[in-house]
Amino acid sequence: MRTPVLVVNYKMYDVSFGEKAMQLTKVLERIALKEGVEIAVAVPMPDIRLIAANTKIPVLAQHADPVEFGSHTGFVALENIKDAGAAGTLINHSEHRLKLADIEFLVEKCRKLALTSIVCTNNVNTSCAAAALEPDFVAVEPPELIGGDIAVSTAKPEVVSGTVERVKRISGRVKVLCGAGVKTGKDVAKAIELGADGVLLASGIVKAKDWEKAALDIVSGFK
């Protein structure tokens, strides 16, 4: 994915699955093409194939399990999401935590399968640990700010700038996303000013009454 990038996590809201997820994706696709901004969407697992087949923007899984093919009832492997059309996956989101060994497995497997890996972290130290595994992106999101009205770039700017500085010191190829509470173009602009390569957000767009208006405001922050 090109940077700066806006990654929109659909989560499991009642307004962001099935046909509604497709409608939201079309809104974001139109904005991405018109504004020349990279936008990717992390959609519910059952919707990956439908949405990936009907959009030009990158579609991501929200999670994948650290398993190979075999007797794993109820699990979803990286091969499954790639076959469905996903371009990559979120890993270790605060709402779906994983062990370090499992994160390493998924990052390495993503590399082999040419899938984009976005490892979510909660502070500077865990961001450094994730960066050592060399995923494509580290997305720093203090859990206490997720879904709130104050962006991490405003409430805790040192978390963003500190993560960028130390991650780049560990690996120059790992890019940093800023998440948690990002809802406006000003939040995005501040994140970019602090050195982030993009933002990861959910409710700021997904739960907005007017998807297009909210997305255009957020995208303005990249300019």
C-alpha positions in Angstrom: 0.0 0.0 0.0 1.2 3.5 -0.8 1.7 6.0 2.0 0.3 8.1 3.5 -2.6 5.7 3.9 -6.0 5.7 5.6 -7.0 2.3 6.9 -10.6 2.0 7.9 -11.5 -0.8 10.2 -15.2 -1.8 9.8 -15.1 -3.8 13.1 -18.5 -5.6 13.7 -20.8 -2.7 13.9 -24.4 -3.2 12.7 -23.8 -0.6 10.0 -20.7 -2.2 8.4 -21.4 -5.7 7.3 -22.9 -7.3 4.3 -24.5 -5.0 1.8 -23.9 -2.0 4.1 -20.2 -2.8 4.1 -20.3 -2.8 0.3 -22.0 0.5 0.2 -19.4 2.1 2.6 -16.6 0.6 0.5 -18.0 2.2 -2.6 -18.1 5.6 -0.9 -14.5 5.2 0.2 -13.4 3.9 -3.2 -14.9 7.0 -4.9 -13.1 9.3 -2.5 -9.8 7.5 -2.9 -9.9 7.7 -6.7 -11.2 11.3 -6.8 -8.8 12.7 -4.1 -5.8 10.6 -5.1 -5.5 9.2 -1.5 -4.6 5.6 -0.6 -7.5 4.1 1.4 -7.7 0.5 2.6 -10.6 -1.2 4.4 -10.5 -4.0 7.0 -13.8 -5.8 6.7 -15.6 -8.6 8.5 -14.3 -12.0 7.5 -17.5 -13.2 5.7 -17.4 -10.1 3.5 -13.9 -10.2 2.2 -14.6 -12.1 -1.0 -17.6 -10.0 -2.0 -15.9 -6.7 -1.3 -12.5 -7.6 -2.8 -14.2 -8.7 -6.0 -16.1 -5.4 -6.3 -13.6 -2.6 -5.4 -10.3 -1.2 -6.6 -9.0 -0.3 -3.2 -7.1 -2.7 -0.9 -9.2 -5.0 1.3 -7.8 -6.3 4.5 -8.8 -9.0 7.0 -9.3 -7.9 10.6 -7.6 -10.9 11.9 -6.0 -14.2 10.9 -5.1 -17.2 13.0 -1.5 -18.5 13.3 -2.2 -21.9 11.8 -1.1 -24.1 8.9 -3.6 -26.2 6.9 -4.9 -29.1 9.0 -7.4 -29.9 11.8 -8.3 -26.4 12.9 -12.0 -26.1 13.2 -13.2 -22.5 13.3 -9.8 -21.0 12.5 -8.9 -18.9 9.5 -5.4 -19.2 8.0 -3.6 -16.5 5.9 -4.1 -18.7 2.9 -7.8 -18.4 3.4 -7.9 -14.7 3.4 -5.6 -14.4 0.4 -7.7 -16.8 -1.6 -10.8 -14.6 -0.7 -9.0 -11.6 -2.2 -7.5 -9.9 0.8 -4.4 -7.8 0.3 -3.3 -8.2 3.9 -4.5 -8.3 7.5 -4.5 -6.6 10.8 -2.6 -8.5 13.5 -2.9 -8.2 17.3 -5.6 -5.6 17.4 -6.4 -4.5 21.0 -9.7 -6.3 20.6 -8.0 -9.5 19.4 -4.7 -9.8 21.2 -2.1 -12.5 20.3 1.0 -13.9 21.8 4.4 -12.7 20.5 5.2 -16.0 18.9 1.9 -15.9 17.1 2.5 -12.4 15.8 5.9 -13.5 14.5 4.4 -16.5 12.7 1.8 -14.3 11.0 4.3 -11.6 10.0 6.7 -14.1 8.5 3.8 -15.9 6.7 2.4 -12.6 5.3 5.9 -11.9 3.9 6.0 -15.4 2.2 2.4 -14.9 0.8 3.0 -11.3 -0.3 0.3 -10.0 2.1 0.5 -6.7 3.9 1.0 -7.0 7.6 -0.3 -4.4 10.0 0.7 -5.2 13.6 -1.3 -3.2 16.2 0.4 -2.1 19.4 -0.5 -0.1 22.5 2.6 1.9 23.4 6.2 2.7 22.4 7.7 -0.4 23.9 5.4 -2.9 22.3 5.8 -1.0 19.0 9.5 -1.6 19.2 9.0 -5.3 19.9 6.7 -5.5 16.8 9.1 -3.5 14.7 11.9 -6.1 15.3 9.7 -8.6 13.5 9.7 -6.2 10.5 6.0 -6.1 9.5 5.0 -3.7 6.8 3.3 -1.4 9.4 3.1 -0.9 13.1 -0.2 0.8 14.2 0.1 2.3 17.6 -3.3 2.6 19.4 -3.5 3.2 23.2 -6.6 1.1 24.1 -8.0 3.7 26.5 -8.4 6.2 23.6 -10.0 3.8 21.0 -13.5 4.9 20.1 -13.1 8.1 22.1 -13.4 11.7 21.1 -9.7 12.7 21.7 -7.1 11.4 19.2 -3.9 9.9 20.4 -2.0 12.5 18.3 -3.6 15.2 20.5 -3.9 13.4 23.9 -0.5 11.6 23.7 1.6 13.0 20.9 4.7 11.6 22.5 3.4 8.1 21.9 3.2 8.8 18.2 6.5 10.7 17.8 8.3 8.3 20.2 7.0 5.2 18.3 8.0 6.7 14.9 11.5 7.6 16.2 12.3 4.2 17.8 10.6 2.1 15.2 12.6 3.8 12.4 15.8 3.2 14.5 15.0 -0.5 14.6 14.0 -0.9 11.0 13.8 1.7 8.3 11.4 -0.4 6.2 8.6 -0.5 8.9 6.0 2.2 8.5 4.0 3.6 11.4 0.3 4.2 11.6 -1.5 6.3 14.2 -4.8 5.1 15.7 -7.3 5.6 18.5 -9.7 8.5 18.6 -8.9 9.8 15.1 -12.0 11.5 13.8 -11.1 14.7 11.9 -8.7 16.0 9.3 -7.0 18.0 12.0 -6.3 14.7 13.9 -4.8 13.2 10.7 -2.7 16.3 9.9 -1.3 16.2 13.5 -0.4 12.5 13.1 1.4 13.2 9.9 3.2 16.1 11.4 4.4 13.8 14.2 5.9 11.5 11.6 3.2 8.9 11.1 2.8 7.3 7.6 -1.0 7.2 7.9 -3.9 6.5 10.3 -6.0 3.5 11.3 -9.5 4.4 12.4 -13.0 2.9 12.7 -15.9 4.8 14.3 -14.8 8.2 13.0 -16.1 7.1 9.6 -18.0 3.9 10.1 -20.4 5.3 12.7 -20.7 8.7 11.1 -24.2 9.8 10.0 -22.7 10.9 6.7 -19.9 8.6 5.5 -18.8 10.7 2.6 -18.7 14.0 4.6 -16.7 12.3 7.5 -14.3 10.6 5.1 -13.6 13.8 3.1 -12.9 15.7 6.3 -10.4 13.0 7.4 -8.8 12.8 4.0 -8.3 16.5 4.0 -5.7 16.0 6.7 -3.3 14.3 4.3 -3.2 17.6 2.3 
